[in-house]
């Protein structure tokens, strides 16, 4: 399956986009879904509590947790009682480091309304190793999302710069380069893979796997909105119109850090299933979450192998150039020596 690179049309602005629909729900093979009026909240739809921390992995260097969709990572505000920071202090008081402001070193960020894998370092050295994985773009991240409408292309590379939105009333937002008031846009890429077509609360929706190849603020939310398929429940990038869902449907499903001597990896369970959220009704499956993630990881291994081969090739070429230079220098020295001996014997 080939990937298609998508570029926004000239002058495209986030607030001018509407979700597109490539097919009507009736054209898909229906599955057994409950009527919206008969739905009751499940455990995955309930707000968080300070003692509901879910740990995915723990070692002497790292803790990886499944962040809830209804909680901030940390906060300096006195009224923010529920944060991951507070949850960690409650569960692991003996691991809090008084030398840090929050007690724990968060290796990366997730938006308030984004759930999923969050990596926490338990010492300065571990934090440094994880930081370099993110900085050097060696970390592999995969997100699950429900987006509005039916995404026609099964695979897309969303490739357009993102910058700060300076428009009055939207300075808390980011925007694509072609939007009016976009400040300091930087290159940005996201790989999108369609998993399932269906409906959310009766409206067409698509379940996708998103792999950010760069790390910009709100990158996935902006890119999805920019192609006409905003994330379900994204209040900010729908300009306040998508307020009915109980959460924004964006979830950090996988995080892989190629640390030495052993890689660090965690998976947070998929929350976008009819069992967890009956309002999501899948009707056509193109590939499973597990299959898409396996393909992604295999692709990353292949990319790493090619990078190592290219690096070795350059090193070998450099050694050959040095060797040729040394041989040339030796030949020149030999010629000069012979010339000197000839001149000396002639005297």
N, C-alpha and C positions, 0 to 999 in steps of 0.2 A: 504494500500500500504506500503510495507516494504522498509526501507532504507538500502542501501548497502554501506558498508564502503570501500572506495577505497584507495589503497596504491600504490605509484609509483613503477615501477619495478626497480630492482637494477641497479644503474649506470645511471638512467634517467637524462638527462640534458634538460633544457629549449630550448636551441638552436638546439637540435636534433629532436624536436617534429614537426610533421605535423598534421594539422587538419584532423580528421577522418570523414568519411561519412558513415552512416549506411543505407542510402537510397538515391536514386536519386530523384531530384525534380519532375521528371515526374511520379514517383510512388505515389505522394501525390495528393490529390484532390485539383485542382487549384482554386484560387479565382480570382476575377477581379483585376489585377494589371497593372499599367501603364508601358509602355516600358521605360527603362532608358533614352533613347535619348530624350523623350518628357517631362522629369521631370523639374519642376521649383522649386526653393527653397521655402519652406514654412516658416512661422514665427518661428517655432521651430528650423529651420536650420540656422537662421541668427546669426551673431556674436553679442556679448553683447554690451551694452552701459552703461555709468555710471549712467544713470537715469532709467534703466530698472529693478530695484530691484522688485522682486515678494515676497510679504509678505504672509506667510501661517497662522501665528498666532502671536498675540501680547498681552502681559500683562505687569504689572508693574515690573515683574521679568525677563521675557524672550521675545525674538523675534525669530521666526523660519521662515527662508526664503527658497525659492527654488533657490538654487545656479545655475547659468548658466554654461553650459559646457565650456565656453570660457573665464574663469576668475579665478584668484587666490583669495584665502581668504584674504591674506594680503601680504605685501612685504616691505622690507626696501630699495629697489632699487628705486632711484629717477625716473627712466624711466617707472616704472610700474604705469601707470595712472589709469588703470581699475582694481580695486579690490573690493571685498565685503566690505572691510573696508571703501573705498571711497564712495561706494554706500550708506552705512549706515550713514556716516557723512553728505552726501547730503540730504538724506531723513529725518533723525532724528538728526539734529545738537544739539538739546537740551538734548539728551540722552547720548551723548558721555561723557565718564569719563576721565578727564584730568590726573587722577592718573594712568592710564594705557598707555602703549606705543602706542597701536593701537586705543585707545578710546573705544573699545568694547571687551568684554571677550568671545572669541570663545570657546565653550565647547568641541569641538572635531574637527577633521580635515577631509577634503575631498581633493583628488588630484585635481590638476589644471583642468584636462580634465574630471573629474567626476561631474555630475550634481546632484541636489536633495536637500533633507532636510538638513539644517544646523542650529544648535541651538546656539543662542547668549544670554549670560547672561547679565543683565543690572546692576547687583551689585555683590559685592564680596560674599555675603551669598548665593545668587542664583547659582553662579558659583560653589561654594563648594558643594552644594547639587547635582548638575548635575555631577560634577566630580566623586563623590562617586558612582553614578549609573553606570558610565562607568568603574570605577576602580573595583567595586565589580561584574561586569558582570551582572548587573540587567537590563541594557538597552537592548531593543529589536530593532534590525536593520534589515531591509529587502531591498535588492537591486534588481533592474531589470537589465538584461544584454542580449545582443545578442552575441552569441558565434559562432565561425566558426564550420562548420560541423553539423552532427546530433548526439546529445547525446543519446546513446542507452538506458541507464538506466534512468528510469523516476525519481528516487530519488537516491542521493549518498551523503555520508558523506565523504568529502575530508579531510583526516586525515594524515597530514605529516608536520614535522617541517619546518620552514622557517628561513633563516639567511641572513646575508649580503653577497653579491657577491664581492669577492676580486679580481676576474679576471681582468686583465688590460683592460681598455676600458669599463668595466661594473660595476664599483664601485658605480654608481648611481642606481643600480638595486638590487633586492633581489632575492633569489633562494631557491629551495628546498634542503633539507639536503644532498641528493645523488649527487647533482651537484658538480663538481670540483670547489674548491675555496670557498665553503660555510663556512662562519665564524659565530660562536655562534648561531646555529640554536635553535629555541624555539618551543615548542609544538603549534600546530595551527590546527584549525578545521573550516570547512565551510560546511553548509548544502545546497545542490543543488537540486532544484525541476524543472523539465521540465514543461513549460507552453504551448509552441507552436513550431511546426516544420514549416519551410518555407525556404525562400531564401532571401539573401540580395544582391541586384544588380546582381541577377542571380546565385549567388553561395549559396550552402546549408548553412543554419544557423538555430540556435535554440534559442528561447527566454526562459530564465530561471529566476527563483527567487533564489537569493543567500542570505543566512543568515549566517553572520560571528559569530561564537561562541567564537572567540578570537579576539583580535584587533592588528594585526601585520601590519607593513608598506606594502602596495601593496598586502595584503593578497589575495584578490579575484582575482586580475590579475594574480598572480603567480600560484594560485591553478588551475585556469581555463587553463592556459597554460600548466601546469604540467600534465593534463589529456588529452592533445591533442586537446583542444577546446579553444584556446585563444579568448579573447574578440575582437569583430569586431572593427577595428580602433585603436587597441592598438599598437601604433608605437614602443614603448619601448620594450615590451615583444614579439614582432614579429621581433625584431632586425632590425627595419626599413623597413620591407617588406610590412606591412599593412598600406599604406599611402593614399590610394584612398578615404576612407570615410571621411566625413567632420568633424567627431568627434569620440572619443572613446565611444562605446555604453555601458556605465556603469552609472547607475542612482540610487541614494539613495532615494528609494520610500517611506519608512516608518521609523519613529523614535518614539519609545515609551519609556518614562522615568517614572518609578513607584514612582513619588514624593508623599509626604504627604502634605496636606490631599487629594490632587487631582492629579492624573497622568497627565503627559504632553505628548501629541501625535500630530503628524502632518503627512500628506501624501502629497507628491509632485506628480502631475499628471504624468501618464505614457507617456513618449515621444516616445516610440517605437511602434507606430501604423502607418498604411498606410496613415492615414490622416496627421500625423505630418511629417513622412518620407516615401514618396511613394516608396523608394527603398527597404523597408522592405515589403515582400510579405508573410504573414502567410498563410499556406496551410492546417494545421491540428492542431486543438486546443485540448489539453488534459485537461486543466482547466484554468479558468479565473484568472486574477491577483487578483481580489477581493476575490475569493474563496480560493486561495492559502494563501493570507494574513490572512483571517479569521481563517483558519486552524492553521497557525503559532501562532496567538495570543491565540487561544484556547489551543494549546499545551503548551504555556508559562504559562497560568493560571493554567493548570493542574500540570505542573512542580513546580510552586510556592506552590500549595496546598500540594503536596507530601513533599516538603522541609519543610513546616511549620509543617506537621504531624510528620515528622522525628525529627524535632527539639523539638517538644512537647514530643515525646516519650523519647528522651534522657533526657529531663528535668525531666520528671516523674520518670524515672529510677534512676536519680541522687537523687531525693527526697526520693525514696524508700530506697536507699542505706544509706542515711543519717539517715533516720528513724530507719532502722535496727541497725545502729551503735549506735544511742541514746538509743534504747531499751537494747542493749547488755551492754552498759555502765551503765545504770540504774540497771540492774540485778547484775552486778559486784559490784556496790556500795552497793546494798542491802545486798549481801552476806558478804561483808567486815564489814558492820555495825552490822549484826547479830553475826558475829564472835567476834567482839569487845565487844558487850553486853554480850555474853556468857562468855568471859574471865573475864569481869569486875564483873559479878555476882558471879563467882566462887571464886573470892578473898574475 
